[in-house]
Amino acid sequence: MLVGLPLLICTWMLAWGGMKLSLPALPELEHVFNVPGHDLRVTVTIFFVCFALGQLAWGIISDHFGRRWPLIIGLMIGALGSTVVLFSGDVIFFGIGRCLEGLGLSAVSPIGRAIVFQTRGATEGSHALARVGSCTALVPLLGQVLGGYIVAYASWRWIFGGFLIANVLVIVAIWWRLAEPPPLQST
């Protein structure tokens, strides 16, 4: 059974979007939270540290408990983080929300790779990851531009509200379309 690559690509793009879409909002957030810019840059660092450390944990978790549920739970943690950010009134809650987003979205990369290689051979899996990379390469390029337009014409909260909606849609799609991949065969 081949897992739909478009669904995995959307999931990876969501994770990259979590990193890139919010960056244009930082100058506005300085005024909203009445804090210096370096306080907000710390929240970017928090996101990336949680994202990096979370990948280590999610890989181990998915090896023990399967791929589907850890991916869904990770995305739910990311959605919870987006909700905290969306309703945050100060930089502390904003940072907590970004931490949760980083931890949750970090599930995508190790679990997505495992699903790709578990449902395909090594050669086909490598080709599939190349296609994923081609698609997700657009997110850093377009994410900041899109985020800038959202901030300019709406508000920073629209970035995280839209991100929350996208996250929930991906969770529903995974719930509905992603079966647990078959266990790895011992050699």
Salt bridges, closest charged atoms under 4 A:
ASP39 OD1 - HIS38 ND1 3.06
ASP63 OD1 - ARG67 NH1 2.92
GLU101 OE1 - ARG98 NH1 2.40
